[in-house]
Amino acid sequence: MLLNQARLAGAEGKFEQAEALCQRTLDIYRARLGPDHPNVAGALDALGWIQIRLGRYQDAESTYLKSVAIRQNAKSPEELAASGTLNDLGFLQYTLGRYAQAEDSYRRALGIRQSVLGTDRPDAADTMVRLAEVYRATHQFSKAERLLEKAIPILQEALGSEHARVANACNNLGVLYCDEARFDEAAPLFRRALETYQKALGRDHFQVAAVLSNLALVQSEKHAYQDAVDLYSRALVIVEKSSGPEHPDVAVIVNNLGQIQSLEGRYEDAEKLYLRAIGIWERSLGPAHPDLAGCLFNYAATLRKVHRKKEAAQLEARAKESLALHNRENPADSLVDWRELQRRAR
């Protein structure tokens, strides 16, 4: 009962409450069943997801790895349960920019789900959607599009066209179209996802915030900057309320708002926003992450507009160092290089 309450609280965006319920569940399971029981792994999975939403990624990684170890050592392997853990671990690795590790986790999860459930089941399709995000992030757009176009009909057939999991896949396809500058194709997918999320989850759910941010990007590309600011501002309120002011999702929105302020010539406002985003990313993700490097390039581009060239050069050097450090720590990953990040920033 406690674990179900924790999952419900997490789905409603009440993450602090959900974490406390997960911890109580773990205490009981460990005391009554022992530290290596599969039920402990299930509670750890729930806790790991909550820790991701709270922006505590190191804690989440440790939690998921404990769950994986329990499931691997279980006398009767629970393949489907293990696939869920791998799915969530893949999301954490993707969030940290460890794309090769994320691809491996998703592929393992997908292999289990397709083997046990079949190739046309919604759980397998969910993993396909997540794997497509890794391919999108590493600019393997055709691979990503093929996976999403295969997954969406599976989800619609199994769950109905108004289900939140269908909305998630449509939203991700829209993000892919944005990366390919296909904004007119992306917009209706975002609007569809937003309508579904608001009906299913409420107007103030954290998933609504993600779609609002994506719609804001479309508006920004159309130079409808005030509409974009309004959408980003609404998304920011939701994320700060659900995940706290130090969550990396906050940094993403703040960085995007900074770009709009810079485009409109409000350079001091842009600088404040970039500094806030950089601080959040450095505290939550460390000095070696592509998102941090991208923000540093954005900030440098703004400083060049006001002829602060020396400071801009220093920021660009920090950005290159951040990418180089990331590549050393994750040599198998395929990352956009600093020139591409700089081109986008301008």
C-alpha positions in Angstrom: 0.0 0.0 0.0 2.8 2.4 0.8 4.5 1.7 -2.5 1.3 2.3 -4.4 0.8 5.5 -2.6 4.4 6.5 -3.5 3.8 5.8 -7.2 0.6 7.8 -7.1 2.2 10.7 -5.4 5.0 10.6 -8.0 2.6 10.6 -10.9 0.9 13.6 -9.4 4.3 15.5 -9.1 4.4 15.2 -5.3 8.0 14.0 -5.3 9.0 14.8 -1.7 6.0 12.9 -0.4 6.7 10.0 -2.8 10.3 9.8 -1.7 9.3 9.5 2.0 6.8 6.7 1.2 9.4 4.8 -0.8 11.9 5.0 2.0 9.3 3.7 4.5 8.5 0.8 2.0 12.2 0.0 1.7 12.7 -0.1 5.5 9.8 -2.6 5.9 10.8 -4.8 3.0 14.5 -5.0 4.1 13.5 -5.7 7.7 11.0 -8.4 6.9 12.3 -9.9 3.6 16.0 -9.2 3.6 18.1 -6.8 1.5 18.2 -8.9 -1.6 14.5 -9.7 -2.1 12.9 -8.8 -5.5 10.4 -6.6 -3.6 13.3 -4.5 -2.4 14.4 -4.1 -6.1 10.8 -2.9 -7.0 10.9 -0.3 -4.3 14.3 0.8 -5.4 13.1 1.3 -8.9 10.3 3.5 -7.7 12.7 5.5 -5.5 15.2 5.9 -8.4 12.6 7.5 -10.6 11.6 9.9 -7.8 15.2 10.9 -7.3 15.6 11.7 -11.0 12.6 14.0 -10.8 14.2 15.7 -7.8 17.4 16.2 -9.8 19.5 13.9 -7.5 21.1 11.9 -10.3 24.0 10.4 -8.4 21.5 9.1 -5.8 19.3 7.7 -8.6 22.2 6.0 -10.3 23.2 4.3 -7.1 19.6 3.2 -6.4 19.1 1.7 -9.9 22.4 -0.1 -9.8 21.4 -1.7 -6.4 18.2 -2.9 -8.1 20.0 -4.3 -11.1 22.3 -6.2 -8.8 19.4 -7.7 -6.9 17.6 -8.8 -10.0 20.7 -10.3 -11.6 21.5 -12.3 -8.4 17.9 -13.5 -7.9 17.4 -17.3 -7.9 14.5 -16.9 -10.3 15.4 -14.1 -12.7 12.5 -11.7 -13.2 13.2 -10.7 -16.7 10.3 -8.3 -17.2 11.0 -6.5 -13.9 14.7 -6.3 -14.9 13.7 -4.7 -18.2 11.8 -1.9 -16.3 14.9 -1.2 -14.2 17.1 -1.1 -17.3 14.6 1.2 -19.0 14.8 3.7 -16.1 18.5 3.4 -15.8 18.8 4.2 -19.5 16.8 7.3 -19.0 19.1 8.4 -16.2 22.2 7.7 -18.4 20.6 9.7 -21.3 19.9 12.6 -18.9 23.5 12.6 -17.9 24.7 12.6 -21.5 26.0 9.1 -21.4 24.5 8.2 -24.7 26.4 4.9 -25.4 25.5 3.6 -21.9 21.9 4.6 -22.4 21.7 2.9 -25.8 23.0 -0.3 -24.2 20.5 -0.2 -21.4 17.6 0.5 -23.7 18.7 -2.2 -26.1 18.9 -4.8 -23.3 15.4 -3.7 -22.0 13.9 -3.9 -25.5 15.4 -7.3 -26.2 13.8 -8.7 -23.0 10.4 -7.1 -23.6 10.2 -8.2 -27.2 11.3 -11.7 -26.3 8.9 -12.1 -23.4 5.9 -10.0 -24.6 6.3 -9.9 -28.3 7.3 -7.1 -30.7 3.9 -5.3 -30.8 3.3 -4.7 -27.1 3.1 -1.2 -25.6 6.0 -1.8 -23.1 8.3 -2.7 -25.9 7.1 0.4 -27.8 7.8 2.6 -24.8 11.4 1.4 -24.9 11.6 2.1 -28.6 10.5 5.7 -27.9 13.2 6.1 -25.4 15.9 4.5 -27.6 14.8 6.9 -30.4 15.6 9.8 -28.0 19.2 8.6 -27.8 19.5 8.4 -31.6 18.0 11.9 -31.8 20.5 13.3 -29.3 23.4 11.8 -31.3 22.0 13.1 -34.6 21.0 9.6 -35.9 17.7 11.1 -37.1 16.6 8.4 -39.6 17.0 5.7 -36.9 15.1 7.8 -34.4 12.2 8.5 -36.9 11.9 4.8 -37.9 11.6 3.8 -34.2 9.0 6.4 -33.4 6.9 5.8 -36.5 6.9 2.1 -35.6 6.1 2.7 -31.9 3.2 5.2 -32.2 0.8 2.8 -34.0 1.6 0.1 -31.5 0.8 2.4 -28.6 -2.4 3.7 -30.3 -3.7 0.3 -31.0 -3.1 -1.0 -27.5 -4.0 2.1 -25.4 -6.1 4.4 -27.6 -5.1 7.6 -29.3 -5.8 9.8 -26.2 -3.5 8.0 -23.8 -0.6 9.8 -22.2 2.0 7.3 -23.4 0.8 8.0 -27.0 1.2 11.7 -26.2 4.7 11.1 -25.0 5.7 9.4 -28.3 4.1 12.2 -30.4 5.9 14.8 -28.3 9.2 13.1 -29.0 8.5 12.9 -32.7 7.8 16.6 -32.6 11.2 17.2 -30.9 12.9 15.2 -33.6 11.1 17.3 -36.3 12.4 20.5 -34.6 15.9 19.2 -34.7 15.4 18.8 -38.4 13.9 22.3 -38.7 10.5 20.7 -39.6 8.6 23.1 -37.3 5.3 23.1 -39.2 5.2 19.3 -38.8 6.2 19.5 -35.1 3.6 22.0 -34.0 0.5 19.8 -34.4 2.2 16.9 -32.6 3.0 19.2 -29.6 -0.6 20.5 -29.6 -2.0 17.0 -29.6 0.4 16.0 -26.8 -0.5 19.1 -24.8 -4.3 18.5 -25.1 -3.9 14.8 -24.1 -1.6 15.6 -21.1 -3.9 18.3 -19.8 -6.9 16.1 -19.9 -5.2 13.1 -18.4 -2.8 14.7 -15.9 -4.0 18.2 -15.3 -2.7 21.6 -16.4 0.0 21.8 -13.8 1.7 18.4 -14.4 5.4 18.3 -15.1 4.9 16.6 -18.4 2.7 19.5 -19.5 5.6 21.7 -18.8 7.8 19.8 -21.2 5.3 20.2 -24.1 4.8 23.9 -23.3 8.6 24.3 -23.7 8.6 22.6 -27.0 5.7 24.7 -28.3 7.7 27.7 -27.1 10.6 26.6 -29.2 8.4 26.5 -32.3 7.1 30.0 -31.5 10.6 31.3 -31.1 11.6 29.9 -34.4 8.7 31.8 -35.9 10.0 35.0 -34.2 6.8 35.1 -32.1 9.0 35.9 -29.1 6.3 37.1 -26.7 4.3 34.0 -27.2 7.4 31.9 -26.6 8.2 33.8 -23.4 4.6 33.2 -22.1 4.9 29.5 -22.8 8.3 29.2 -21.2 7.2 31.2 -18.2 4.2 28.9 -17.6 6.4 25.8 -18.0 9.0 27.3 -15.5 6.4 27.8 -12.8 5.2 24.2 -13.2 8.8 22.7 -13.1 9.9 24.8 -10.1 6.8 23.8 -8.2 7.1 20.1 -9.0 10.8 19.5 -9.0 12.3 22.5 -7.2 14.3 25.5 -8.4 17.6 23.6 -8.8 16.4 20.9 -11.2 18.2 20.7 -14.5 14.8 21.0 -16.3 14.7 24.5 -14.8 18.1 25.3 -16.3 16.9 24.2 -19.8 13.9 26.6 -19.7 16.0 29.4 -18.2 18.7 29.0 -20.9 16.0 29.2 -23.6 14.5 32.3 -22.1 18.0 33.8 -22.1 18.3 33.1 -25.8 15.1 35.0 -26.4 16.2 37.9 -24.3 19.4 38.0 -26.3 17.7 37.9 -29.6 15.5 40.9 -28.6 18.6 42.9 -27.4 18.0 42.6 -23.7 21.5 41.5 -23.0 21.6 42.2 -19.2 18.5 40.1 -18.7 19.9 37.3 -20.9 23.2 37.3 -18.9 21.3 36.9 -15.6 19.4 33.9 -17.0 22.5 32.3 -18.4 24.3 32.6 -15.1 21.4 31.0 -13.3 21.3 28.1 -15.8 25.0 27.5 -15.7 24.9 27.4 -11.9 22.1 24.8 -11.8 23.8 22.6 -14.4 27.2 22.7 -12.7 25.7 21.9 -9.3 23.4 19.1 -10.6 25.4 17.6 -13.5 29.0 18.7 -12.9 31.4 20.4 -15.3 31.2 17.9 -18.1 27.8 17.9 -19.8 26.7 18.9 -23.4 23.8 21.1 -22.0 26.2 23.1 -19.9 28.6 23.5 -22.8 25.7 24.7 -25.0 24.7 27.3 -22.4 28.3 28.6 -22.1 28.4 29.1 -25.9 25.0 30.9 -25.8 26.4 33.2 -23.0 29.6 33.8 -25.0 27.6 34.7 -28.1 25.6 37.3 -26.1 28.8 38.8 -24.6 30.2 39.2 -28.1 27.2 41.2 -29.1 28.1 43.8 -26.4 31.8 43.7 -27.3 33.0 41.8 -24.2 35.2 39.6 -26.4 37.7 38.6 -23.8 35.0 37.2 -21.4 33.4 35.6 -24.4 36.6 33.8 -25.3 37.0 32.6 -21.8 33.5 31.1 -21.8 34.1 29.4 -25.2 37.3 27.9 -23.7 35.3 26.6 -20.7 32.7 25.1 -23.1 35.3 23.3 -25.2 36.9 22.0 -22.0 33.5 20.8 -20.8 32.9 18.9 -24.0 36.5 17.5 -24.0 36.1 16.3 -20.4 32.7 14.7 -21.3 34.3 12.9 -24.3 37.1 11.6 -22.1 34.7 10.3 -19.6 32.4 8.8 -22.3 34.7 7.9 -25.2 32.1 5.8 -26.9 29.5 8.5 -27.2 28.7 10.4 -30.4 28.3 14.0 -29.5 27.6 17.2 -31.4 30.9 19.1 -31.5 31.5 22.6 -30.2 31.1 24.2 -33.6 27.6 22.8 -33.9 26.7 24.0 -30.5 28.1 27.4 -31.3 26.2 27.6 -34.5 22.9 26.8 -32.7 23.7 29.4 -30.1 23.8 32.2 -32.7 
